[in-house]
Amino acid sequence: MTIDRAAIFEQFYGEMKKARERILTTADGEVGWLLKFIQTDLEALTPSEWMVLAFEVASFVDDVANRHGEEIATEGGWSVQSIPGERFRGTIPSSAEAKEVQTMVLHSLENLWEKAVTAFTFPQFTIIVTLPGADHERKGNVFVATKRKVKEFEYRFAHLLVDYSGRIRRCPECQRIYLAIRFDQTYCGPRCQTRVATRKWREKHLPKKQKASVGRTGTTADSDMKNRKGKPDGKAKR
């Protein structure tokens, strides 16, 4: 049976176009999509949900992020191939590659929050310069060469992070990573801010004796419930 390579690639790039549109229409655009991606539980996704996300990861590198940094030349594409033997075109990441990317981004952000600086290391990093092309171009082109698509994602992320490093934060209340709107913003939203303010108000205004009484009452009630379980006169739970 002959493989219709043209039809497969047409379908593949159609999915890539949809993925690019989803990224760009996400709240806060690329960085909003990135923060959502790194906090996604990959193992909880259905096969169809994972396929949608895999195309988005591939699109972030190959389409959306082309303006972040130089052009990239890798030795191959992602590990999942649309056509057997096609190493460059029509590839998407495996779940293991996506997990590696998540780990890299989270580790970089943790370093940035703790040390105010984060480093990206690219082994066998090569810069390629070409001759000018057609149409009487006066300048050649510059490509950054690296081995794996995962490292290309890291390169794109590093350039994107330059614009948002001061705004990407972790909410101390719910631990969600979010993009701050204000310079002095601490919590991800009004819900967490209100919860913290309410808790502080109660701690400040609730008398110590009442706090202790509430604690003992709760403990006594729990103990009574446990003791009633299994007794002949105890009512069965419906």
N, C-alpha and C positions, 0 to 999 in steps of 0.2 A: 504493500500500500504506500503510495507516494504522499509525502508530507507537504501540505500547502504552506510553505514557510511564509509567503507573503500575507496570507490570511491570518496566520498565527500572530505575526508581528503587528498587523493592523489592529487586531483585537487587543494585543498587549499594550500598545501605545494609546489605544482608546481608554483602557483602564488607568494608565498613567496620567492621562489628561484629567480624568475624573478625580483621581487622587490629588493632583495639584490644585484643582478647584476646591476640594474639601479643605486642604491645608490653608489656602489663602482666605477662605471664608470662615475659618475658625476665629472665635473671639481672640483678639490680639495677634492674629495672623500666624506667621511661622513660629514665633516664640511661644505663643499660646498653644499651638499644636504640639510643640516639643515638650512643654511642661505636662501636658495631658498624656503624651506618649510614655514618658519616663515613669509616670505613676500608674500605668496600666498593668494589671496582673495578666501577663501573657497566658499563663496556664488556665485562667478562667474563661478565656475566649473560646467561642465555638469555631469550627473550621472556617465558616464563612466570614465571621468577624475577624479572624486572624488574617485571612486573605486580603480583606479590605485594608487592614493596618499594614501588611507587608508591602502593598503597592504604595502606601503613603510614605513609608520609610525609604523605599527606592526613589520615589519622586522627590523627596526632600533633598537627596544627594544629587540626582541627575537633572532635575528640572528647576525647582524653586530656588535652590541655593547657588546656582551658577554665578550669581552676582556677589557671593561672599567669598572673596579670595580669588586666586588665579584658577585657570582651567586645570583639571586634574587628569592625569593619565595613570591608570592602574593596570596591573598585569592580567586582570580578569574581572569579571563582574561578581555579582552575588552568587551564592552557592546553589540556589534553586534555579534551574534552567527551563525555559519554555520549550526549547528544542534541544534534545540531547546533542552534546558536542559544541553547542553555541555558547562560548565562554564570556562574551561581551554583551551582545544585545539580548534583550528579552529575559533578563534575570531579576529575581527578587530575593530578599534575604530569607534565611531560615530562621526559625524561632530562636535558635542558639545564637545566631548573629545579632538578632534584635535584642536579646538579653544582654549580650556583650556591650552593645551600644548604650543600653539603659544604665548598666553598671558604670561605664566610662563617664557618662554625663553626670550621674549622681555623685561619683567620686570627685569629679572636677568642681562641682558646686560646693560640696562639703569643704574642700580645701580652700575655696574662695571665701566661704563664710568664716572659717576658723583662722586662716592665715592671711586673708586679704590678697592672696595671689594663688594662681593655679598654673601648672606647667603641662604642656603637651609635648610628648616625645615621639618623634617619627624616625625609627631606624631605617637606614637605607633610603633616606630622603634625597631626591634628586630634582634639580631644576633643569628643564630642557628649553633651549632657545632654538627657534626655527628661522629659516630664511623668509623674507617677505613673500606673500602669495601673489596671486594674479591681480589684475586691475591696478597695476602700478603702485602697489602699496609700498610705503617707505620704511615701514617697520616690520620686524618679524613677530612671532608669537612666543609667549612664555607659558610653559606647562610645568606643573608640579607633579612629579612622578612618585607614586607610593605603591606598595604591593597589593593591599587589600581594600575592598570597598568599605569595610568597617573603619579603617584609618581615614578614608576619604570623608566619611560622616564626621569623624572627629575633627578633621581640618575645617569642614564647613561650620561645625558647631563652635569652634574656637573663634572664627571670624564673626559669627552671629552674636556670641557672648559679649564681644566688645561693646555692642550697643545697649545691652541689657543687664550687664553684670551688677550694676547698682540697684536694679529693680527686682531681680529674682530673689525671693526670700522664702523662708519656711515659717509658717504660722506656729508660734509657740503653744497655741491651744490645741489645734487639731492636727498639727504636723503636716498639713498640706502645703506643697510648694506652689507659690502663686507669684503673679507679676504685680508689684506694688504700683499704685496710681500716684500716691503722694510720697514725698521724701521721708516724712516722719511716720509712715504707715507701719504698724507692728503686726496687726492681725489681718487675716485674709479677707474678712468681711464683717458686717455689722453683727451677725449672729455670734461669732466667737468673741468679738469685743464686748457685746452685751453680757455674754455668759461670764466672762472674767470680771467685769465691773460688778455684776450681781453677787458673785462669790466674794469679792473683796468687801462689798458693802455689808454682807451678812457676817463676815468674820469680824468686821469692825464694830458693828452695832449689836450683835447678839450677845447678851450677857454670858459670862463664863459659866455660871451655874446652870443657865438654860441650855448651853451647849452640852455640858456634862449630862444633864437630865435627858436631853434628846438622845444622846449616845446610849445611856443606860436603858432608856425606854425601848429603843430599837433592838438592843441586845436581848432584853428580857422577852420582848414579843417574839423574836426569832426562836428563843429557847423554848417558850411555851408552845409554839407551833410544832417544834420538833418532838416535844414530850407527848403531845396529843396524838401524833401519828401512831397508829397501831393499837391504840386503846379501844376496848370494846364499845365504849360510849362515844367514841369519836365519829363524827359524820363522814361518810365516804365522799370523796371528791367527784363531782359530776363532770 
